[in-house]
Amino acid sequence: MSLRNKVTLIGRTGKEVEIVKFEKGQIAKVTLATSDFYTNALGEKVEETQWHNLVANGKTAEIFEKYVEKGREIAVEGKIVYKSYDDKDGVKRYITEIRVEELVLLGGK
């Protein structure tokens, strides 16, 4: 049995898509908000929002650039990538990204 690193998310973009161009192509970066709801001990409905960093390249990056704007509802499928780097003060920082492999445009803003 083969295990894969795979994630599917549905949410709304939190900012405009950032395009970073390279000699051999481009990548698209954007944040995605997903929300869950639950009822707390007082019987109040509570919304809990998680933010995800999305990164896409190739044709998927081109679709992001052309069709995705802040507030757009989308569904993505991809894999989780963990990265680390040292900031200017030498402190190790960690980033979690979703490397988007599939993008589906849902409702508008």
Buried (B, 14 or more C-beta within 10 A) or exposed (E): EEEEEEBEBEBBBBEEBEBEEEEEEBBBBBBBBEEEEEEEEEEEEEEEEEEBBBBBBEEBBBBBBEEBEEBBBBBBBBEEEEEEEEEEEEEEEEEEBBBBBEBEEEEEE
